[in-house]
Amino acid sequence: MSLTEQLYNRQASGWARNKPEILSDFTARPRVLELAGDLTGKHALDLGCGEGYVSRLLRKRNAESVIGIDISANMIDLARKAATSGNEHYYCSNVLEAEVYKPETFDLVLAVFLFNYLTIEDSGELLKRIYLSLKPGGRFIFTIPHPCKPFMAKTEYPFYFKTTGNYFNARNSLFKGKIWKFNGDSVEVSCVHKTLGDYFKLLFEGGFSKFPIVEELFVTPELLQIDEAFFRPIQGLPLHVLFCLEK
Ligand SMILES: C[S@@+](CC[C@H](N)C(=O)[O-])C[C@H]1O[C@@H](n2cnc3c(N)ncnc32)[C@H](O)[C@@H]1O
C-alpha cells in the first residue's frame, strides 16, 4: 500500500464533512466551484475526490453525472455512503490506473489538491490523459498548495509543510505537513514539491495550449471577519494556486 493510501485510510473520518471545516474549504474550494459555473446537463470527473465533499457540491450545481476517483478505500467508502444521488459514482483507484480517460467524455475535470501527491513524471502522464478526456471547450480546474509558501512560513498552525532543500533543488521531494480545521483538529497532508515552472511546462506538454486562468489564493478580508484568530497567522501569505484551463 502506498504512503498516500495509508495516510488517507488512517484519517478518512477527519476529512468527512458536509460544510466548510478545513482551512482550504474557505481559502480554495469556493473559488473552484465558482469557476466550475453552472453544471446543468454536464458530466464531471473529480480526481482525488477524497470523501466526496467537492463531488457532492458539483451535484448540487446540477451536474448530470459526477465520477469520483480516489486511491484510498476508506475515503471512497465514505463518499459512497454520503452520495446525494445515483448520478454520483465513486471508484477506488490510483488516478494513473483508472479507466475513465475516454476521448472527449467530460465537460469538467477537477483535481482539488491531488497534484501535490504526484511526482513530476506522474503529473505529466495524468495531464495528457485529462486533456484527452475533456470535450472541446471543456474545463480543467485544479488547485495545489502554493509551492513558495513552505519556504516563506513557519511550520505552525493553521497550515504548513516542512521543507527539505530549497525551492529548486527540492523538486520531487516529499514535504509533510498539516492543515487545521475550524474545530481545532488537524489533518496530515503532504506535498511532492514542484515549481510553478514545472506546472506550466507539464500543462503545455499535456496539450493545454490556451492561456490559463491562474490565481494565487490567500486570506481575504472577508475571511478575517469570519474568524480573525484562525486566519490571521497566514494573512498575506500565498496559500494555494488555482489553475483553470480550457481545451
Ligand atoms: C488533500 S485530499 C483532497 C480530497 C478532495 N479533493 C477534497 O478537496 O476534499 C487529496 C486526495 O487525493 C487522493 N490521492 C492522492 N494521490 C492519489 C492517486 N495517485 N490516485 C488517486 N487518489 C489520490 C488522496 O487519497 C486524498 O483523498
The ligand as an SDF file (V2000), in Angstrom:
LIG
                    3D

 27 29  0  0  0  0  0  0  0  0999 V2000
   -5.9970   16.7010    0.1120 C   0  0  0  0  0  0  0  0  0  0  0  0
   -7.0810   15.3700   -0.2400 S   0  0  0  0  0  0  0  0  0  0  0  0
   -8.3430   16.2380   -1.1610 C   0  0  0  0  0  0  0  0  0  0  0  0
   -9.6030   15.4480   -1.3010 C   0  0  0  0  0  0  0  0  0  0  0  0
  -10.6960   16.1660   -2.1220 C   0  0  0  0  0  0  0  0  0  0  0  0
  -10.2490   16.5010   -3.4520 N   0  0  0  0  0  0  0  0  0  0  0  0
  -11.1800   17.4140   -1.4200 C   0  0  0  0  0  0  0  0  0  0  0  0
  -10.9890   18.5090   -1.9780 O   0  0  0  0  0  0  0  0  0  0  0  0
  -11.7690   17.2980   -0.3300 O   0  0  0  0  0  0  0  0  0  0  0  0
   -6.1740   14.5260   -1.5240 C   0  0  0  0  0  0  0  0  0  0  0  0
   -6.8300   13.2520   -2.0040 C   0  0  0  0  0  0  0  0  0  0  0  0
   -6.1140   12.7540   -3.1470 O   0  0  0  0  0  0  0  0  0  0  0  0
   -6.0640   11.3480   -3.0640 C   0  0  0  0  0  0  0  0  0  0  0  0
   -4.9410   10.8560   -3.8700 N   0  0  0  0  0  0  0  0  0  0  0  0
   -3.6390   11.1540   -3.7120 C   0  0  0  0  0  0  0  0  0  0  0  0
   -2.8960   10.5080   -4.6600 N   0  0  0  0  0  0  0  0  0  0  0  0
   -3.7730    9.8140   -5.4190 C   0  0  0  0  0  0  0  0  0  0  0  0
   -3.6240    8.9670   -6.5510 C   0  0  0  0  0  0  0  0  0  0  0  0
   -2.4210    8.7060   -7.0890 N   0  0  0  0  0  0  0  0  0  0  0  0
   -4.7360    8.4130   -7.0850 N   0  0  0  0  0  0  0  0  0  0  0  0
   -5.9670    8.6620   -6.5430 C   0  0  0  0  0  0  0  0  0  0  0  0
   -6.1570    9.4600   -5.4760 N   0  0  0  0  0  0  0  0  0  0  0  0
   -5.0750   10.0320   -4.9130 C   0  0  0  0  0  0  0  0  0  0  0  0
   -5.9170   11.0800   -1.5730 C   0  0  0  0  0  0  0  0  0  0  0  0
   -6.2770    9.7500   -1.2340 O   0  0  0  0  0  0  0  0  0  0  0  0
   -6.8380   12.1390   -0.9710 C   0  0  0  0  0  0  0  0  0  0  0  0
   -8.1300   11.6650   -0.7700 O   0  0  0  0  0  0  0  0  0  0  0  0
  1  2  1  0
  2  3  1  0
  2 10  1  0
  3  4  1  0
  4  5  1  0
  5  6  1  0
  5  7  1  0
  7  8  2  0
  7  9  1  0
 10 11  1  0
 11 12  1  0
 11 26  1  0
 12 13  1  0
 13 14  1  0
 13 24  1  0
 14 15  1  0
 14 23  1  0
 15 16  2  0
 16 17  1  0
 17 18  1  0
 17 23  2  0
 18 19  1  0
 18 20  2  0
 20 21  1  0
 21 22  2  0
 22 23  1  0
 24 25  1  0
 24 26  1  0
 26 27  1  0
M  CHG  2   2   1   9  -1
M  END
$$$$
